[in-house]
Amino acid sequence: MLIEGTINLNRRLGTVRVFVQGPRIPRKTDAESPVEIAAKVTLRQTISNLPMLPMGKTRSEQGWLYNRKELRTDILRRDPRYFLRWPVIQREMVARSNAKFVLDTELPLVKSREWLNNLDENSVGCPDLIRGTRTSGNLVHHAYHLIRFADSTKRVVSSFDSVVEIGAGYGSMCRLISRVSGGAMRSTLIDLPEFSALQKYFLDLSGTTATLLTDPSDIQLVNPPSIRLLIATWSLSEIPIFGRSAIVNALGDFDGYLIAFQEAFGEVDNNKYFKEFVLERPDIKWTTERIEHLPRTNSHYLFGVRE
């Protein structure tokens, strides 16, 4: 189940090459291994022990409460070896491997920077591969974010000591950062309990180490001062506005920011929010880019590094 390979990292150019064995995509007739069974039991026990979900007060809050309820049901009733095919994951966390924006824009850039050999998928979750490759649309999508950040800021992600990711999906970006840094970067993922449990399942079976938190105030206990990068791709912009300050304040200052956001989410004006976010951090050199190739999202990158 684990990916093994050797890494040749050029930090100046941000070029990464990893040579790994291709994935073994499981069939529904395959028997679960003891490791998979243990991971599934832990995942389901974690979900079973969670308290009942509250009622949402705003449109933005209600949307993610619905997703959390759906994911709880899927974990308890479905085979997690195929979680990447579940509707809630496909809808909220996966750039599909046949998506036009992946094939026409993101994959060509990734190929041109010689990243493709670093993006071999493993079998965890049963990813859908891009035809003719050993990678997935989602892994290419995450690599594209890292390349655009490096192009804009002239800093590769591996130049930071540690990374904190808000809303880390199922852990794909964390796995990628572990690869490109040769396992040197310390990763902390902040997320809702259901997604944190799924991240543990995915990362454990993928052989990736990270600290998983559901309470951002715990960050100081596990992440001592270092050169830190914050990643929040659409996650911070989807948190109800009343909850953002508590998270951002608890996490403290960073030396780099890789943020993607949509202009509006529910009742929240994200353009206004992130303009204020930038003004509150005058010691960071900021750049913004409209993400033109993504369909119907009105999305932007917000990149920043400490001067």
Secondary structure, 3 states (H helix, E strand, C coil): CCCCEEEEEECCCCEEEEEECCCCCCCCCCCCCHHHHHHHHHHHHHHHCCCCCCCCCCHHHHHHHHHHHHHHHHHHHCCHHHHHHCHHHHHHCCCCCCCHHHHHHHHHHHHHCCCHHHCCCCCCCCCCECCCCCCEHHHHHHHHHHHHHHHHHCCCHHHCCEEEEECCCCCHHHHHHHHHCCCCCEEEEECCHHHHHHHHHHHHHHCCCCEEECCHHHHHHHCCCCCEEEEEECCHHHCCHHHHHHHHHHHCCCCEEEEEEECEECCEEHHHHHHHHHHCCCCEEEEEEECCCCCCCCEEEEEEEEC
